[in-house]
Amino acid sequence: MKIALMDSGIGLLAATAAVRRLRPDADLVLSLDPDGMPWGPRTTEDLTERALAVAEAAAARRPDALIVGCNTATVHALTALRARLEPELPVIGTVPAIKPAAAGGGHLAIWATPATTGSTYQRTLIRDFAGGVPVTEVPCWGLAEAVERADEAAIDAAVSAAAALTPDEVTTVVLGCTHYELVAERIRAAVQRPGLPPLVLHGSAGAVAAQALRRLGEQPAPGATPHGTLTVLLSGREGTLPAAALAYDEGRLLQAVTPAG
């Protein structure tokens, strides 16, 4: 089994690590776009063009499924990606975990990029899945970019700024950008209020990995022999994981247990 994941940068690491934990025997293809990152500020047309190129580079390696490991690309390009690649190649998008987070009740905060915060897309998810709970949308200025660079000081500053916008009564935080899952525990520490129950965080990586296996009719096998290979494509060129990836547990996991593709 071969599963490909795509993103402009290392936001796909969380989903990649989730796939690796569920199926250590699966071959992985990571298709990144260092020549075109970041995708967030691009127009929908430009972003879709970049995403299609990155997806087609991955598809050329003949994977069994493709995970779009980026919320922004899912919002703007998923329809085009599916039109181009399905049904031959199943394409799985990444949606913020608003529905399961709202099911837990309590005040909900959605941390997302400034472009996503307040967007019609996010407001529709809130309306459809979180109508019965109070929701605060929190724009996280510069956080995804800081995570991409593994800039510790910038990460701390961005997390602190977003935490200051998060009401004290929040009990659950949705991580609405895949980059944020790489610093989840820092976010938890910044938002957790003394004397209150443990903060609940909801990311998308585990659900996306599980959905990819379901689309393939496969079952999790975390005890399988870890012989899955790793291939990294950088704007279509074969390369290695960016150095910043190794600043995170998810990147180190891939380097530690994966032979070269």
matplotlib code that plots the C-alpha trace (Angstrom):
import matplotlib.pyplot as plt

x = [0.0, 1.2, -0.3, 0.7, 0.2, 0.5, 0.8, 2.8, 5.1, 5.4, 1.8, 1.3, 3.6, 0.8, -1.3, 1.8, 2.8, -0.7, -0.7, 2.8, 1.5, -1.6, 0.3, 4.0, 4.2, 2.8, 5.0, 4.6, 5.0, 5.2, 4.7, 5.6, 5.8, 8.8, 8.9, 5.3, 4.8, 3.0, -0.3, -2.5, -2.0, -2.6, -5.7, -8.0, -7.0, -3.3, -3.5, -5.5, -2.9, -0.1, -2.0, -2.8, 0.9, 1.9, -0.8, 0.1, 3.8, 2.6, 0.2, 3.0, 4.4, 1.2, -0.1, -3.3, -4.7, -3.8, -4.4, -4.6, -2.8, -3.7, -6.9, -6.5, -5.9, -8.9, -11.1, -10.0, -8.7, -10.4, -13.1, -10.5, -8.2, -11.0, -12.2, -8.6, -7.7, -10.7, -11.9, -8.5, -6.9, -9.1, -8.5, -9.1, -9.4, -8.7, -11.6, -11.4, -12.8, -15.7, -18.4, -16.7, -15.5, -19.0, -20.4, -18.5, -20.5, -18.9, -17.4, -15.5, -12.6, -11.4, -7.8, -7.3, -5.3, -6.5, -7.7, -9.9, -11.2, -14.5, -14.6, -17.8, -16.4, -15.7, -18.9, -20.8, -19.1, -20.0, -23.6, -24.0, -22.1, -21.8, -25.1, -25.8, -22.6, -20.8, -18.0, -15.1, -13.1, -9.5, -7.2, -3.6, -1.4, 1.9, 1.6, 1.6, 4.6, 6.5, 5.8, 7.0, 10.3, 10.5, 11.2, 10.8, 10.5, 8.0, 5.9, 5.8, 4.8, 2.0, 0.6, 0.6, -1.2, -3.8, -4.2, -4.9, -7.9, -9.2, -11.9, -11.2, -14.3, -13.2, -13.1, -12.2, -9.9, -10.2, -6.8, -8.0, -4.7, -2.6, 0.6, -0.9, -1.0, 2.8, 2.7, -0.5, 1.0, 2.3, -1.2, -2.7, -0.2, -1.0, -4.8, -5.2, -6.6, -5.5, -8.1, -10.2, -10.7, -8.0, -8.4, -9.6, -7.8, -9.2, -7.0, -7.7, -4.7, -6.0, -9.4, -7.8, -5.5, -8.3, -10.5, -7.7, -7.6, -11.4, -11.4, -8.9, -10.8, -7.8, -7.6, -5.2, -2.3, 0.0, 2.0, 2.9, 6.6, 7.8, 9.2, 7.3, 9.5, 9.4, 9.7, 9.8, 9.1, 9.9, 7.9, 8.2, 11.9, 12.9, 14.6, 14.6, 12.5, 13.1, 15.4, 12.6, 10.6, 13.1, 12.3, 9.0, 8.3, 6.3, 9.3, 11.7, 9.4, 9.5, 13.2, 13.7, 11.6, 11.5, 14.0, 14.7, 12.2]
y = [0.0, 3.5, 6.7, 10.2, 13.4, 16.9, 20.4, 23.6, 22.8, 20.7, 21.0, 17.5, 16.0, 15.5, 13.4, 11.6, 10.6, 9.4, 7.2, 5.9, 4.9, 3.2, 1.4, 1.3, -1.0, 1.6, 3.4, 7.2, 9.9, 13.5, 16.1, 19.7, 23.0, 25.0, 27.0, 28.1, 28.4, 29.8, 29.0, 31.0, 34.5, 33.2, 33.7, 30.7, 30.2, 30.4, 28.1, 25.6, 25.6, 25.0, 22.3, 20.5, 20.5, 19.1, 16.5, 15.4, 15.0, 12.7, 10.8, 10.1, 7.8, 5.8, 5.9, 4.2, 7.4, 11.1, 13.0, 16.8, 17.6, 21.3, 23.0, 25.9, 23.7, 21.6, 24.6, 26.0, 23.1, 19.9, 20.0, 20.5, 17.8, 15.3, 16.3, 15.7, 12.5, 10.6, 7.9, 6.4, 8.0, 8.7, 12.2, 12.8, 16.4, 17.9, 19.5, 21.2, 18.9, 21.2, 18.5, 16.2, 19.2, 20.7, 17.3, 17.5, 20.7, 23.7, 26.9, 26.1, 28.1, 27.6, 28.5, 29.1, 31.3, 34.9, 34.0, 31.1, 32.9, 34.4, 32.9, 31.6, 28.1, 28.1, 29.9, 27.3, 24.5, 26.3, 26.8, 23.1, 21.4, 23.8, 25.5, 24.5, 25.7, 29.1, 29.5, 31.9, 32.2, 33.0, 34.3, 33.1, 35.7, 34.3, 30.9, 28.7, 30.6, 30.3, 26.6, 26.2, 27.8, 26.1, 29.6, 29.0, 32.6, 33.4, 30.3, 31.4, 34.9, 33.8, 31.2, 33.8, 36.3, 33.8, 32.6, 36.2, 36.3, 33.0, 33.5, 32.0, 29.9, 28.0, 24.2, 22.9, 24.2, 23.1, 23.3, 24.6, 24.5, 21.4, 23.3, 23.9, 20.2, 20.2, 22.6, 21.3, 20.9, 24.5, 25.6, 23.6, 25.1, 28.6, 28.3, 26.0, 28.1, 27.2, 25.3, 24.4, 21.0, 19.9, 21.6, 19.4, 19.8, 18.5, 18.1, 16.4, 14.1, 11.0, 11.2, 11.9, 9.0, 6.7, 7.9, 7.2, 3.6, 3.3, 4.6, 1.9, -0.8, -1.3, -1.8, -0.2, -2.5, -0.6, -3.7, -4.4, -4.6, -1.0, -1.5, 1.3, 3.7, 7.5, 9.5, 13.3, 15.5, 19.2, 21.1, 17.9, 17.2, 14.2, 15.4, 15.0, 16.2, 20.0, 20.6, 22.3, 19.0, 17.5, 20.1, 18.2, 14.8, 13.9, 14.6, 12.8, 9.8, 9.6, 9.9, 7.4, 4.5, 5.0, 3.7, 5.8, 5.5]
z = [0.0, -0.9, 0.4, -0.8, 1.2, -0.1, 1.3, 0.5, 3.5, 6.6, 7.8, 6.4, 9.0, 11.6, 9.1, 7.8, 11.3, 12.0, 8.8, 9.8, 13.3, 11.9, 9.0, 9.5, 6.5, 4.1, 1.6, 1.9, -0.7, 0.6, -2.1, -0.9, -2.7, -1.4, -4.7, -4.2, -0.4, 1.4, -0.4, 2.0, 0.5, -3.1, -5.1, -5.4, -9.0, -8.3, -5.3, -7.2, -10.0, -7.5, -5.7, -8.9, -9.9, -6.5, -6.6, -10.1, -9.0, -6.2, -8.5, -10.9, -8.1, -8.4, -4.8, -3.8, -2.1, -1.8, 1.4, 1.1, 4.4, 4.3, 5.4, 2.9, -0.1, 0.9, 1.0, -2.3, -4.4, -3.3, -5.9, -8.7, -7.3, -7.2, -10.7, -12.0, -10.2, -9.1, -9.4, -10.2, -7.2, -4.1, -2.7, 1.0, 2.3, 5.7, 7.5, 10.9, 13.6, 14.5, 14.6, 17.2, 19.2, 19.4, 20.4, 23.7, 24.7, 26.4, 24.9, 21.7, 20.2, 16.6, 16.1, 12.4, 9.9, 9.6, 6.0, 7.3, 10.4, 9.6, 6.1, 4.6, 4.7, 8.4, 9.3, 7.4, 9.4, 12.6, 11.5, 10.5, 13.3, 16.3, 16.4, 20.0, 21.6, 22.0, 19.5, 19.4, 16.1, 16.9, 14.1, 14.7, 13.1, 11.9, 13.7, 10.6, 9.2, 12.5, 12.7, 9.1, 10.0, 13.4, 14.8, 18.5, 19.5, 16.8, 17.7, 21.3, 20.4, 18.0, 20.4, 23.2, 21.0, 20.0, 23.6, 24.7, 22.2, 23.6, 26.3, 29.8, 29.7, 26.6, 27.3, 23.8, 21.0, 17.4, 15.6, 12.3, 10.5, 10.1, 11.1, 14.6, 15.4, 15.5, 18.5, 20.1, 23.6, 23.5, 22.6, 25.4, 27.9, 26.8, 26.9, 30.0, 32.9, 36.4, 38.4, 35.4, 33.9, 31.3, 28.0, 25.1, 21.8, 18.5, 15.5, 12.2, 11.6, 13.1, 11.4, 8.0, 8.3, 9.3, 6.5, 3.9, 5.1, 4.9, 1.4, 0.5, 2.4, 4.7, 8.4, 10.9, 11.7, 14.1, 14.8, 11.2, 10.3, 9.8, 6.3, 4.6, 2.6, 2.4, -0.8, -0.5, -3.5, -3.4, -6.1, -8.1, -7.5, -5.3, -2.1, 1.6, 4.5, 5.2, 8.1, 10.0, 10.0, 12.4, 15.0, 15.7, 17.1, 13.9, 11.6, 13.8, 13.9, 10.1, 10.0, 12.7, 11.4, 7.6, 5.2, 2.1, -0.7]

ax = plt.figure().add_subplot(projection="3d")
ax.plot(x, y, z, "-o")
ax.set_aspect("equal")
plt.show()
